[in-house]
């Protein structure tokens, strides 16, 4: 007969908006054991599984700390209360918690008035509400959740299961999966599952029950502003759809979102397990990505199954068309759906697709090996060069005009290259070779275009700032004395003179370093490395902090108007790194707003 062997939850803390799907291990009549569901519509040997979810509401209200959401709050910011700010943002678990968070809390207060006034309710939904004053006071337990208004009305269906000892159990769901709502915040959820006789519709055996921790609101990161390279905050100049309303400009976002297959508790032990779970991270990432409102979105480390099942359909709702290039599988073993790749999205109302190119570095490696490597070394060479990295290049036609470049009958094209090259630091020669291969491919595309083309290169986890690949991108060539060139066991980097390109590429974020010093600009320059003119970091873990991500653009056709502000170390928790409950990747998103200009003579 069908029986339940084990029930447990994959995440220790439930979060609003993140699906909860318990792990239910079943023994089937044939003695096999698996987790496949047996619904009422398809009973097995006359039995099926029945599930119920309950919200346990206690007469004693509980508030949750906004900084450490697994802790009960004991302090509340009175400034937030007076300003009618989202109440969950005002709670803290201790005076030290409030003190440590004050710098970030104060900055959010200072941005509140303009953010709310200029961006309206949508901004509140994405980032929460803040105000310009702040203080704290003790939070009596009897008043700790008066503003949460949880559980006054059950979500599904209206039925009280039990009331005992000051607790009321409201039934909120009858499926295996349940998504906590705002009404559940601060409450414990109860999950019941039981085998049911299909003929009598009565339970068979005992009911298996598990209780969750208290439901917490989804922590939201502090909003990041677009900073004009001239020093003027442009976050307020948005059109009705929330985009920058400047004719002839477009925005490009690059973000390595950290593939779920790499987001393990062993690697990121400092991040709470619930914040590492994919149901939580995907919602947090989506909210962040949509909140940037970019015209073109380039993501790296996107799992193929997550692209098909989540990102493509979700971003389609926001007007984006989706393209994807999965890594090649020559060196992969296991479930093909766990292979990650590069995903590019663009707004249909701003661009239309003209052409797509897919670069597989494995194919280029095989061609190179056949051409230049002696027969006796071919196997060794392929073992070193054949990785599964790819690049996705798309040529888009702009649907928007510009008074400077408008010319009847002339199409305006933008070429966007999205890639994630080999990561391993002991493969510096392969990393440089892959970047060079991509650049030569872009040169061919540029040369084949019969009309002016804007070019933007997106490189996620490409290379460290100051490395040979970075020099090739930024300077167009590599110094023959660069130390990275010492690693060349296959001789693929010689002669060094071939490591060059003619694309007029400039790093978008180097614009911060070139800005004139002014009010508010010095803090952004302090977040830049004066040696490389790149951000101090785009990747921040316990083991590494540095810059690996870039947005390069063609300086002869585009200029940088504004950039998404950089994070500094004070923006991150002092006791952690990335990913965190607020930021769901170990990388930082980069975004640049470009203005189109007439094409000049190539260098």
Buried (B, 14 or more C-beta within 10 A) or exposed (E): EBBBEEBEBEBEBBBBBBBBBBEBEBBBEEEEEEEEEBEEEEBBEBBBBBBBBBBBBBEEBBBBBBBBBBBBBBBBBBBBBEBEBBBBBBBBBBEEBBEBBBEBBBBBBBBBEBBBEEBEEBBBEBBBBBBBBBEBEEBEEEEBBEBBEBBEEBBBEEEEBEEEEEEBBBBBBEEBEBBBBBBBBBBBBBBBBBBBBBEEEEEBEEEBEBEBBBBBBBBBBBBBBBBBBEBEBBBEBBEEEBBBEBEBBBBBBBBBBBBBBEBEEEBBEBBBBBBBBBBBBBBBBBBBBBBBBBBBBBBBBBBBBBBEEBBBEBBEEBEBBBBBBBBBEBEEEEEEEBBBBBBBBBBEEBBEBBBEBBBBBBBBBBEBBEEEBEEEBEEEBBEBBBBBBBBBBBBBEBEBEBEEBEEEEEEBBBBBBBBBBBEEEEBBBBBBBBBBBBBBBBEEBBEEBEEBBBBBBBBBBBBBBBBBBBBBBBEBBBEEEBEBBEBBEBEBBEEBEEBBBEBBBBBBBBBBBEBEEEEEBEEBEEBBBEEBBBBBBBBBBBEEBBBBBBBBBBBBBBBBBBBBBBBBEEBBBEEBBBBBBBBBBBBBBBBBBBBBBEBEEEE
